[in-house]
């Protein structure tokens, strides 16, 4: 063959390969497969029934690939799908250099680009066989995770959607943050479930957040024994996570957020202010404490990263550093201490992450930071652009990871409209500006958040970290229930929409959210009456959306025995019921105020005795009265909350939430008892009813 003909032939082969790969991307279904994350290139080839079972193989003998195969088997076994070594339907996990893998790749003109090396994979169907091919154990594992989602029961029986896929991540580091200091401490079993779920959706890092709940041998005093992560817990968690290609990145606050440490007089001299929240940069003992903490962390967490926090140092400059801050400014004093911490921890040979507050407060100071630090700018609201949070660090040459949030804190259920738009924008701009990683955060301010309520936002963080560019929110919302719950009815997806709509009903009347404070607020208090004036126009929409969410969840559970992650559905229903109760509470409080006003006006009219008695009953009947129903509402949601709590957490901290329920239950129980006594005295002893104001009952509003 002449050189010219050889070149032409080679060019045709290359063109054919390019054309094939283009077809994978271009020939996607009008409605893409319900996969989270969405692969780069996907084409459904066939749907294979699994009525006679399935065989899953990792013939290469690699220990990690064998684990990926066993993990896939376990998932399909949990669906009731028979594992049959003689089954005609097979999933075979291979490395790229295997002869069968090379043949499959060449036949389908599939190329492994350099970007695919670390974690990328290809799925190639051939008849009733689906090959999972990758260059590394991580790639094989992530390909197997995609296979899990390709097994569906949309038509009434289990089937494998055999798809031609080429896929790799946009970001190298894809982490989930979990606040383990301002609420409960999860059980080890629940943390293992988190690890499995993170990995199933292609997250590769878990960052537990500590202020005082990681137990240190050298500084054990602040850590409450029932609510700490011990050395033994850490060892078990690290071993478990490694199997799932999850790196644990421990975050110990090393500057601010240290109220629970500095509350102890042992550390009194280290605080910027007595019993405050910030370590004093000028105190030698501050660095000694930080070094002691992170030395133990480095011994127990073998991963390459540590996170020193250093966000929201609100107390800095209010005590020992006041004169220096007045002279030089907050930014220079803050960065000085950050530099000192980095120098002190350098012998540990770990890569140090820190929160990017300095860029928000004094971006010029970013230029002073050493280039081996990793900046993590954070922001939790949707924005048209997140460049201002990222640019100071990328311009300074620092490796940068971005940190959106799931908008769970302070709320009875996350506002996922806010969360998804925040995650979408921050990850889009982070990728465009060269960020290397992302940490999707959840926080437990007020101590009531349940992790089972944040999966919707957390898994969009996983998707947007893996997928290139701006991730589609509608596509994710259409895929969520299928991928996470095995629900193909559309009901759970719609339930999530209903919760979002309930939040938006409040936003329309300029109320920020369905907050914990709103749930606990006494509608007859001064603040409660101010809120009642604002919230009344939204109450019906709020309640109807919340009640529809409850209906859809219950129907989905009744209709589908194959639903997965049912505890998360219980947590969703809890959120919906708490939102509904917010509306009920304000409605019933208004109704009781109006009823009492009428009773008070008519109490001395004999012709109105029957009407007065009927109104008495509507207010205070021990079975159905409005007053007892409000007490019962707190009792019922408390029972649901405690049940959800115990499914993921140790007993520690639960009492801090229970006491809020007890106070609310007691408030309404006391009111019910008092009103019943007043009505009995009026009926039996002809004692006049007192004016509403003397009972704390407000004047009713005329519609």
C-alpha angles and dihedrals in degrees: 000000000000121000089247093052090045091055092047091050092048091049091052091051091051091047090050091052092049091048092051093050091046088054091054089058098036099044096060118139118267084242105040121224111277096254130146112231099024109232120240094244124018138168124170108227103177145335113239121199116232097202091123095044133249138265120220119195140180100185097174092079095228110151095224093047089049088053090051089052093048091048090053090048091051092053094049091044088056087057090055094251112149117243103219121172089201095050116126091223109079139175112201122193113209141169117237094249092059112111093234090049092050091050093050092048094048094045091053095037091237115163127199106223118206089253089063096057103092103040108352125116143176129221114206123182120209113177107303092344126092116197120207108201130183142147096233140035089250091055092049090049094051091047089054090051089056090051089058090060092045090063106089143164099207094132097044099270132064117270139168117236099216104209133177104231138173114185145163136157129269093213127042095212119049114172141176118212121210123191105224098171110058100050137008129339111238120234116254089247091056091048088053088053089051090052092050092048095045090052093046089060093043102256109146104191137052120199115194111196120222134185098159108338101088106091116233122192090212095047109025099147101090095047115093106223097224092049106042136103106234130204089258091051090050093050092051092046094048092050091049095047094050091064089057096047091250120144114205113223107192116209117203114177105240103178116018137013089058102126092123091054098041090047087081118082089223085076098033094115092053097061126099084223129011110282090350132139104255132071113234108246093210096056112096089211091063093067091041090056092048092048091049092052096047095043088061091043091053090051094050103035110055096189121112096246138074126179119214097187105207095172130138097013090175095159095058111117095019097095134006095006095044097109093043092049091049089052101041106015133249095276098060093044091049094048092046090060092044088055091049091051092049091050092048093051097042094098089063088068094220128138107247124221122194135178113260101234092127091069090056094047107031112001093178089067091062089079089067094060119104114253094235093068119096114226120212110194112194136195129157107197125082111260133181087235135010094192094112091061094048107032100071090060100041090046088053091052097248121144105250134203121183126225121206121171141229094230093233102131122105091006137106087227130001118271095234095184088064093040097051095046091048093049093044095052099040094048092045093052093039091056092046092051096048104262113168099205150008135218113199105207136210122186132196104211107167090019100253103103117116119206090220086067096057103056092100092061096034094055092049085055087054091049095046091048092054101036119077121247124343111358117222113246095197091050091051093047091052091050102041103087094042093050099039104029106022087239114148096167095085091232099112092046088052091048089058089051089052092054090050089050090051090055090047092052087064093044089057090064093045096259110139099221150318089285132181088243090057090050092053097038115118104231091209095055121096092257089043092057091049089052092045090060090055100039102046096088090054101045100093094047091045092053097042092052093046092047092049089053089053091049094050094048093049092047092050091051092048094048103042122052090179096066114133130207091029092167088065088054090053088051090050090052090048089055091049092049092050089050091049091049091055087060095042092050094056093042094049093044090055092046093050091049090052092046093049091049089055093045091050092050094047101036095107098044110099090200089062098050095109092047091048091050090049091051090047088056095047089055103039112015105138092225105037109004118131092239095054091043089060091051089047091050090061091044093052096046089046090057091049091046094050091049092051091045094053092051091066110015143057116246090261115114096007090108089063089063096037091059090059090054091046091052092050093045091049093048093057094037089055092048092048092050093047093049093047090052092049092050092047091050090049093049098041104029102024090237109163118247114248121240115275093244091062088058096047092252111140126229107269118252116238109231 
